[in-house]
Amino acid sequence: MSYHGAVKVGGTPDVRELPHLVITKVAVGPMDNNAYLLRCRATDVQVLIDAAADAPVLLETVGHSLATVVTTHRHRDHWDALADVVRATGARTATGRLDAEGIAVPADLLLDDGDTVRVGDVSLTVRHLVGHTPGAIVLLYDDPQGHPHLFTGDCLFPGGPGRTTSPADFASLMNGLEEKVFGPLPDETWVYPGHGNDTTLGAERPHLAEWRSRGW
């Protein structure tokens, strides 16, 4: 069965098999968060994006060793199970530098724009987007045998950017999305958000002007 990305809490994870990377998407917690387990096919090294909730579900999904947990931003619904997952697996923790102080579990690796997160032989590029939170990050996997894959946390969803606390933050988030996401990346880029179904940049690109005009 082909990957569709539509998962629900208590349901079956969805698995996408790429030539070099396997992506498992699972929904957890009372806020219907998405967590993504990435596994390098060559080395079996695994990285989890957002240990959001339901540690037993996440640990069952992980199944064996876990190298790193990356937290996309400081909002608690994205790291509520982090301490339990780290305690059980010994995984390193990583997050955006400017959000680290807002996460109860200390970060072993502070990430800045342009940094690389390794998943075995696979590289993810960090993009820092200011607005939803000061240190929110998105992670880009540029598949050498296909289209890019972008893990956006709460910075981008089907239908628009994530909520912000002020017009200035909204403007900053829009600027970052246009400069670092929609500008350099093609329409085929697959978007894996922090909640809900997946989308593509091509599906969202026509609405950029509408989002700008709608404002905060």
KEKE-3310 file (N, C-alpha, C; in steps of 0.2 Angstrom, whole numbers, plus 5000, padded with zeros to 4 digits):
npx = (5004:5003:5011:5001:5000:4990:4985:4979:4977:4979:4978:4985:5002:5009:5020:5033:5043:5058:5072:5084:5080:5068:5053:5042:5027:5017:5003:5000:4994:4984:4982:4983:4996:5009:5022:5038:5048:5063:5073:5089:5092:5104:5111:5103:5102:5093:5082:5071:5058:5051:5046:5032:5021:5013:5023:5025:5019:5027:5040:5037:5035:5048:5056:5069:5086:5089:5096:5095:5084:5075:5068:5056:5051:5048:5035:5025:5017:5025:5035:5032:5034:5047:5057:5054:5056:5070:5076:5073:5079:5092:5095:5102:5098:5091:5088:5082:5093:5088:5076:5079:5080:5066:5062:5060:5069:5086:5096:5107:5112:5113:5104:5107:5103:5106:5113:5117:5109:5112:5106:5112:5119:5112:5108:5100:5095:5095:5083:5081:5066:5059:5045:5033:5038:5053:5064:5061:5063:5064:5066:5075:5076:5084:5081:5092:5087:5075:5061:5062:5060:5051:5051:5040:5036:5027:5027:5022:5007:4994:4985:4991:5003:5009:5001:5004:5009:5008:5007:5019:5027:5020:5023:5037:5037:5031:5040:5052:5047:5044:5057:5066:5060:5048:5054:5067:5064:5056:5039:5036:5040:5038:5028:5028:5019:5017:5005:4991:4986:4998:5005:5010:5022:5018:5004:5002:5008:5001:4993:5001:5000:4987:4988:4997:4989:4978:4984:4989)
npy = (4994:5011:5026:5038:5047:5050:5049:5043:5046:5032:5024:5015:5017:5026:5021:5026:5022:5026:5027:5028:5031:5027:5032:5034:5038:5043:5046:5055:5058:5070:5082:5077:5075:5074:5062:5058:5045:5042:5031:5026:5017:5010:5009:5007:5017:5027:5041:5052:5063:5075:5070:5069:5064:5050:5040:5026:5022:5028:5022:5009:5011:5015:5003:4998:5003:5020:5035:5049:5062:5074:5090:5100:5113:5124:5122:5113:5102:5096:5090:5082:5069:5067:5066:5053:5045:5047:5043:5029:5025:5031:5041:5055:5072:5086:5102:5118:5132:5144:5140:5131:5134:5133:5120:5106:5095:5095:5100:5091:5095:5110:5118:5127:5138:5130:5120:5102:5087:5071:5055:5041:5037:5047:5064:5078:5095:5109:5122:5137:5145:5160:5165:5156:5151:5158:5150:5140:5126:5119:5103:5097:5085:5081:5071:5062:5054:5058:5069:5083:5082:5088:5092:5101:5104:5115:5126:5126:5121:5111:5123:5134:5145:5141:5146:5162:5174:5188:5201:5205:5193:5185:5190:5188:5174:5172:5178:5170:5158:5161:5164:5154:5142:5141:5148:5142:5129:5115:5113:5100:5096:5087:5090:5087:5090:5096:5092:5084:5080:5077:5088:5097:5108:5113:5113:5122:5134:5143:5150:5159:5174:5176:5172:5182:5193:5191:5191:5192)
npz = (5000:4996:5003:5012:5023:5031:5047:5063:5081:5091:5080:5066:5062:5047:5034:5024:5011:5005:4994:5002:5014:5027:5032:5046:5051:5065:5075:5090:5107:5116:5108:5095:5089:5077:5076:5069:5064:5058:5048:5043:5029:5025:5037:5048:5058:5068:5070:5079:5076:5086:5100:5105:5113:5123:5126:5127:5115:5106:5109:5105:5092:5088:5091:5091:5093:5096:5090:5090:5096:5089:5093:5086:5091:5105:5111:5122:5119:5109:5115:5126:5129:5129:5139:5144:5133:5130:5142:5141:5129:5128:5119:5111:5112:5103:5097:5091:5094:5100:5106:5116:5130:5133:5134:5144:5145:5144:5130:5120:5108:5100:5088:5073:5059:5044:5049:5050:5053:5056:5050:5051:5036:5029:5027:5035:5033:5043:5045:5051:5057:5062:5072:5074:5086:5094:5091:5082:5071:5055:5045:5032:5020:5006:4994:4985:4974:4971:4976:4987:5005:5018:5035:5045:5058:5068:5059:5046:5038:5030:5022:5027:5037:5054:5070:5077:5090:5088:5076:5071:5073:5064:5052:5052:5051:5039:5031:5033:5028:5015:5010:5014:5012:5002:4992:4988:4986:4976:4969:4971:4983:4998:5012:5029:5042:5060:5065:5059:5042:5028:5015:5000:4994:4982:4982:4992:4988:4979:4988:4995:4994:4998:5011:5016:5014:5022:5035:5052)
capx = (5000:5007:5010:4996:5001:4984:4986:4975:4979:4977:4978:4991:5007:5010:5027:5035:5050:5062:5078:5089:5077:5062:5049:5036:5023:5012:4999:5000:4993:4977:4982:4984:5003:5013:5029:5041:5054:5067:5078:5093:5092:5110:5115:5098:5102:5086:5081:5064:5057:5046:5043:5027:5017:5012:5030:5024:5018:5033:5045:5035:5037:5056:5057:5076:5090:5087:5101:5093:5077:5075:5062:5055:5050:5047:5029:5026:5014:5029:5041:5030:5036:5054:5061:5053:5060:5077:5077:5072:5084:5098:5096:5104:5093:5093:5083:5084:5096:5084:5070:5081:5078:5059:5061:5062:5075:5092:5098:5114:5115:5109:5104:5106:5101:5111:5117:5116:5107:5114:5103:5116:5122:5107:5109:5095:5097:5091:5081:5078:5061:5057:5038:5029:5042:5059:5069:5058:5066:5061:5071:5075:5079:5084:5082:5095:5084:5068:5060:5064:5055:5052:5047:5039:5033:5020:5028:5018:5002:4990:4981:4995:5008:5006:4999:5009:5007:5008:5008:5026:5029:5017:5027:5043:5036:5030:5047:5056:5044:5046:5064:5070:5056:5045:5059:5072:5062:5051:5033:5036:5043:5033:5028:5026:5018:5017:4998:4986:4988:5003:5004:5016:5023:5014:4997:5001:5011:4996:4990:5005:4998:4981:4990:5000:4984:4974:4988:4989)
capy = (5000:5017:5031:5043:5052:5051:5044:5046:5043:5025:5020:5012:5021:5025:5020:5028:5019:5029:5023:5028:5033:5025:5037:5031:5044:5041:5052:5053:5063:5073:5087:5074:5077:5069:5061:5055:5041:5041:5026:5025:5010:5007:5008:5006:5022:5030:5048:5053:5070:5077:5065:5073:5061:5043:5037:5018:5021:5030:5017:5003:5012:5014:4996:4996:5008:5027:5039:5056:5065:5082:5094:5106:5119:5123:5121:5107:5096:5093:5086:5080:5062:5067:5063:5046:5042:5048:5038:5022:5023:5034:5045:5062:5077:5091:5107:5125:5135:5149:5137:5126:5135:5132:5113:5104:5091:5099:5098:5089:5098:5116:5118:5134:5138:5128:5114:5096:5082:5065:5049:5037:5040:5052:5071:5083:5101:5113:5129:5141:5150:5164:5167:5152:5152:5161:5145:5134:5123:5114:5099:5096:5079:5082:5065:5062:5050:5060:5076:5085:5080:5094:5091:5108:5106:5120:5132:5126:5116:5112:5129:5140:5144:5140:5152:5166:5178:5195:5203:5205:5186:5182:5193:5185:5168:5172:5180:5164:5153:5163:5165:5148:5136:5142:5151:5138:5122:5115:5111:5093:5095:5084:5093:5083:5094:5093:5090:5083:5077:5080:5092:5098:5115:5115:5113:5128:5140:5148:5154:5164:5181:5176:5172:5189:5198:5189:5193:5188)
capz = (5000:4995:5008:5012:5028:5035:5053:5069:5087:5092:5074:5063:5059:5040:5032:5017:5010:5000:4992:5007:5021:5029:5036:5049:5054:5070:5078:5097:5112:5116:5103:5089:5086:5073:5077:5063:5065:5052:5048:5037:5026:5025:5043:5053:5063:5068:5073:5080:5076:5091:5105:5107:5119:5122:5126:5125:5107:5102:5110:5101:5085:5088:5091:5093:5096:5094:5090:5092:5096:5087:5094:5081:5094:5112:5114:5126:5115:5105:5119:5132:5130:5127:5145:5145:5127:5131:5148:5139:5124:5129:5113:5111:5111:5098:5096:5089:5099:5104:5110:5120:5137:5135:5134:5151:5144:5141:5123:5119:5102:5099:5081:5070:5052:5040:5052:5048:5057:5053:5051:5047:5029:5027:5030:5035:5034:5047:5043:5057:5055:5068:5072:5078:5092:5092:5089:5078:5065:5050:5043:5025:5017:4999:4992:4978:4969:4971:4977:4994:5010:5023:5041:5047:5065:5067:5055:5040:5038:5024:5023:5030:5043:5061:5073:5081:5095:5086:5068:5069:5072:5058:5046:5052:5049:5032:5027:5033:5024:5008:5009:5015:5010:4995:4987:4985:4985:4971:4971:4973:4990:5002:5018:5035:5048:5066:5066:5053:5035:5024:5010:4996:4993:4976:4984:4996:4985:4976:4993:4999:4994:5002:5018:5017:5015:5028:5040:5058)
cpx = (5004:5006:5005:4997:4995:4984:4981:4978:4975:4977:4985:4996:5007:5017:5028:5042:5053:5069:5083:5086:5070:5059:5043:5033:5017:5009:4999:4997:4986:4977:4984:4991:5005:5020:5032:5047:5057:5073:5082:5093:5098:5113:5110:5098:5095:5086:5073:5063:5050:5043:5038:5023:5017:5019:5029:5023:5024:5039:5043:5036:5044:5058:5064:5080:5088:5093:5100:5086:5078:5068:5061:5054:5048:5041:5028:5022:5019:5035:5038:5032:5044:5058:5060:5057:5067:5079:5077:5077:5091:5100:5098:5098:5095:5087:5086:5087:5092:5078:5073:5079:5071:5057:5064:5068:5080:5094:5105:5117:5110:5110:5103:5105:5107:5115:5114:5114:5108:5109:5107:5120:5118:5108:5102:5098:5092:5090:5078:5072:5058:5049:5034:5032:5049:5064:5067:5062:5062:5067:5070:5079:5078:5086:5086:5092:5076:5067:5062:5058:5056:5047:5046:5037:5027:5022:5024:5013:4998:4985:4985:5000:5005:5004:5004:5006:5006:5009:5015:5029:5026:5021:5034:5043:5035:5036:5051:5053:5045:5053:5068:5066:5053:5050:5064:5070:5056:5044:5032:5038:5037:5033:5025:5025:5017:5010:4995:4990:4994:5001:5010:5016:5019:5007:4997:5004:5006:4993:4994:5003:4992:4983:4993:4994:4979:4978:4987:4982)
cpy = (5006:5022:5036:5048:5053:5046:5047:5042:5036:5021:5017:5017:5020:5025:5022:5026:5022:5025:5022:5029:5030:5030:5034:5037:5041:5047:5050:5059:5066:5079:5084:5076:5072:5068:5057:5051:5040:5036:5026:5018:5006:5005:5006:5011:5025:5037:5049:5061:5071:5071:5068:5070:5054:5039:5029:5017:5023:5025:5010:5004:5012:5007:4994:5003:5015:5032:5046:5058:5072:5085:5100:5113:5118:5122:5113:5101:5093:5089:5083:5073:5061:5064:5055:5042:5042:5043:5031:5020:5026:5039:5052:5066:5083:5096:5114:5128:5140:5146:5132:5127:5134:5125:5110:5099:5095:5096:5097:5093:5104:5117:5125:5133:5135:5122:5108:5091:5075:5059:5044:5040:5045:5059:5075:5090:5105:5120:5132:5146:5153:5166:5163:5152:5155:5156:5139:5132:5119:5110:5097:5090:5080:5075:5065:5058:5052:5067:5077:5083:5085:5093:5098:5109:5110:5126:5132:5120:5116:5118:5135:5139:5143:5146:5156:5171:5185:5195:5202:5198:5183:5184:5190:5178:5167:5174:5174:5159:5154:5162:5158:5141:5137:5144:5146:5131:5121:5113:5104:5091:5093:5087:5088:5088:5091:5091:5089:5080:5081:5085:5093:5106:5118:5116:5120:5134:5145:5152:5159:5171:5181:5176:5179:5194:5197:5191:5189:5187)
cpz = (5000:5001:5007:5017:5032:5041:5059:5075:5089:5086:5072:5060:5051:5039:5025:5016:5004:4999:4998:5014:5021:5034:5039:5053:5059:5073:5086:5101:5111:5111:5096:5085:5082:5075:5071:5065:5058:5053:5042:5035:5026:5032:5049:5058:5062:5072:5073:5080:5080:5095:5109:5113:5118:5121:5124:5118:5104:5103:5106:5094:5083:5087:5093:5094:5092:5095:5093:5092:5094:5089:5090:5085:5101:5115:5117:5123:5110:5108:5125:5134:5130:5133:5145:5139:5128:5137:5145:5133:5124:5123:5115:5110:5107:5097:5093:5095:5103:5107:5115:5128:5138:5135:5140:5150:5141:5134:5123:5113:5101:5091:5078:5062:5048:5043:5049:5053:5053:5055:5048:5042:5026:5031:5030:5037:5038:5044:5049:5055:5062:5067:5076:5085:5090:5089:5085:5072:5061:5047:5036:5023:5009:4996:4985:4973:4969:4973:4985:4998:5016:5029:5045:5054:5064:5063:5048:5040:5031:5026:5026:5035:5049:5064:5077:5086:5093:5078:5066:5068:5066:5052:5046:5049:5042:5028:5027:5028:5016:5006:5009:5013:5003:4990:4984:4983:4980:4974:4973:4980:4994:5009:5024:5041:5055:5069:5059:5047:5032:5018:5005:4995:4987:4978:4988:4993:4982:4982:4997:4999:4998:5009:5020:5019:5021:5035:5046:5061)
residu = (MET:SER:TYR:HIS:GLY:ALA:VAL:LYS:VAL:GLY:GLY:THR:PRO:ASP:VAL:ARG:GLU:LEU:PRO:HIS:LEU:VAL:ILE:THR:LYS:VAL:ALA:VAL:GLY:PRO:MET:ASP:ASN:ASN:ALA:TYR:LEU:LEU:ARG:CYS:ARG:ALA:THR:ASP:VAL:GLN:VAL:LEU:ILE:ASP:ALA:ALA:ALA:ASP:ALA:PRO:VAL:LEU:LEU:GLU:THR:VAL:GLY:HIS:SER:LEU:ALA:THR:VAL:VAL:THR:THR:HIS:ARG:HIS:ARG:ASP:HIS:TRP:ASP:ALA:LEU:ALA:ASP:VAL:VAL:ARG:ALA:THR:GLY:ALA:ARG:THR:ALA:THR:GLY:ARG:LEU:ASP:ALA:GLU:GLY:ILE:ALA:VAL:PRO:ALA:ASP:LEU:LEU:LEU:ASP:ASP:GLY:ASP:THR:VAL:ARG:VAL:GLY:ASP:VAL:SER:LEU:THR:VAL:ARG:HIS:LEU:VAL:GLY:HIS:THR:PRO:GLY:ALA:ILE:VAL:LEU:LEU:TYR:ASP:ASP:PRO:GLN:GLY:HIS:PRO:HIS:LEU:PHE:THR:GLY:ASP:CYS:LEU:PHE:PRO:GLY:GLY:PRO:GLY:ARG:THR:THR:SER:PRO:ALA:ASP:PHE:ALA:SER:LEU:MET:ASN:GLY:LEU:GLU:GLU:LYS:VAL:PHE:GLY:PRO:LEU:PRO:ASP:GLU:THR:TRP:VAL:TYR:PRO:GLY:HIS:GLY:ASN:ASP:THR:THR:LEU:GLY:ALA:GLU:ARG:PRO:HIS:LEU:ALA:GLU:TRP:ARG:SER:ARG:GLY:TRP)
# end
